[in-house]
């Protein structure tokens, strides 16, 4: 007889991860099982000391990360630029609640949150290496967690993409999502 899987809905317990500011972290702040470690190892293998090109990315090498993956493309908007969400994995989609592929970051994040995300993405691009952050989540239910995020820059046709891996610290929630 199969055990009934515990039911969990991010939106019933937490707000969108898009409504909380990012707090800078380092890779050592992530638990050993966090998917960001797998993506970091893959990115490092592509990078060979330099920011990898987007054409080098192959999802078959990071299958367990795909449900957490968000891809943002650096896009010029007149005199400014923003990041357009071009891919949204299923678990990442659940945590963002209302983000949709094709939207610009500023369309689904509040101002202070937008500024922290854009700043971390820019830092990753300018440094040519991944950047890491944490979101402190307030819970309205029985579950408690923060969300740890890795942002990995890639070159693309004279511009950039940033691959983002947001994932709860709480291992039980990871399994339920």
C-alpha positions in Angstrom: 0.0 0.0 0.0 1.4 3.4 -0.9 1.8 6.1 1.7 -0.1 9.2 1.1 2.2 12.1 0.2 1.9 15.1 2.5 0.2 17.9 0.7 2.0 21.2 0.6 1.3 24.5 -1.3 3.9 27.3 -1.1 1.3 30.0 -1.5 -0.7 28.7 1.5 2.3 28.9 3.8 4.5 31.7 2.4 4.4 34.8 0.3 6.1 35.0 -3.0 9.9 35.0 -2.9 9.6 38.0 -5.1 8.4 40.1 -2.2 11.5 39.8 0.0 14.9 41.5 -0.3 18.0 39.5 -0.9 20.7 39.3 1.8 24.2 38.4 0.4 25.7 35.1 1.4 28.7 32.9 0.5 28.5 29.3 -0.9 29.6 27.9 2.5 26.3 29.2 4.0 24.4 26.5 1.9 23.8 23.0 3.3 25.7 20.3 1.5 22.5 18.9 -0.2 21.3 22.3 -1.6 21.0 22.1 -5.4 23.2 25.2 -5.8 26.3 23.0 -5.1 25.5 20.8 -8.1 25.0 23.8 -10.3 28.1 25.5 -9.0 30.2 22.4 -9.8 28.7 22.3 -13.3 29.3 26.0 -13.9 32.9 25.8 -12.6 33.5 22.9 -15.2 32.2 25.1 -18.0 33.9 28.3 -16.8 37.5 27.2 -16.9 38.5 30.4 -15.2 36.1 32.6 -17.3 32.4 33.2 -17.5 30.9 30.4 -19.7 28.9 31.1 -22.8 25.2 30.3 -22.7 25.7 27.9 -25.7 27.7 25.6 -23.4 24.8 25.0 -21.1 23.2 21.5 -21.4 20.3 20.7 -19.0 21.1 17.0 -19.1 24.1 17.7 -16.8 22.0 19.3 -14.0 18.7 17.5 -14.2 18.0 17.7 -10.5 18.3 21.5 -10.6 15.9 22.1 -13.4 12.7 22.4 -11.3 14.4 25.2 -9.3 15.9 27.0 -12.3 15.0 30.5 -13.4 16.8 32.0 -16.4 17.0 35.8 -16.8 18.2 37.6 -20.0 19.8 41.0 -19.7 17.6 43.2 -21.9 18.0 46.9 -22.9 14.9 49.0 -22.3 15.8 52.4 -23.8 18.5 54.0 -21.6 18.2 51.4 -18.9 18.2 47.6 -18.8 16.3 45.0 -16.9 16.3 41.2 -16.7 13.6 39.3 -18.6 12.5 35.9 -17.2 12.9 33.4 -20.1 12.6 30.1 -18.2 10.9 29.1 -14.9 11.1 25.7 -13.4 8.1 24.1 -11.7 9.3 24.6 -8.1 10.7 28.0 -8.7 7.3 28.9 -10.3 5.5 27.7 -7.2 7.7 29.9 -5.0 7.2 33.1 -7.1 3.4 32.5 -7.1 2.7 35.1 -9.9 5.8 35.4 -12.1 5.4 34.4 -15.7 7.9 33.6 -18.4 8.4 36.7 -20.6 7.9 39.2 -17.8 10.6 41.6 -16.8 12.0 41.4 -13.2 10.5 44.8 -12.3 7.0 43.6 -13.4 6.8 41.0 -10.6 9.0 42.3 -7.8 8.4 45.2 -5.4 10.8 48.1 -5.7 13.2 47.3 -2.8 13.2 43.6 -3.8 13.7 44.5 -7.4 16.7 46.6 -6.5 18.4 43.9 -4.5 17.9 41.3 -7.2 19.1 43.5 -9.9 22.2 44.5 -7.8 23.1 40.8 -7.1 22.7 39.9 -10.8 24.8 42.9 -11.9 27.5 41.9 -9.3 27.6 38.4 -10.6 28.0 39.6 -14.2 30.6 42.2 -13.4 32.6 39.8 -11.3 32.2 37.0 -13.9 31.4 34.5 -11.1 28.4 33.3 -9.2 26.8 35.3 -6.4 24.8 34.0 -3.5 22.0 35.3 -1.3 19.3 34.4 1.2 15.7 35.5 1.5 14.2 35.5 5.0 10.7 34.1 4.7 7.9 34.8 7.1 5.6 31.8 7.5 1.9 31.9 8.0 1.7 28.2 8.7 3.5 25.2 10.3 6.5 25.3 7.9 9.5 27.4 8.5 12.3 28.1 6.1 14.5 30.7 4.4 15.3 30.5 0.7 18.9 30.2 -0.4 19.7 31.5 -3.9 22.6 31.0 -6.3 23.0 33.3 -9.4 25.3 32.1 -12.2 26.3 34.5 -15.0 26.6 33.3 -18.6 27.7 35.3 -21.7 25.2 35.5 -24.6 25.7 37.3 -27.9 27.4 40.3 -26.4 25.1 40.4 -23.4 24.4 38.1 -20.5 22.0 35.6 -18.9 21.8 34.9 -15.3 20.8 31.4 -14.2 19.1 31.5 -10.8 18.6 28.6 -8.4 16.2 29.5 -5.5 15.6 26.7 -3.1 14.3 26.4 0.5 16.8 25.6 3.3 14.2 23.2 4.8 14.9 19.8 3.3 11.4 18.5 4.0 10.0 21.4 1.9 12.4 20.6 -0.9 11.1 17.0 -1.0 7.5 18.2 -1.0 8.0 20.5 -3.9 
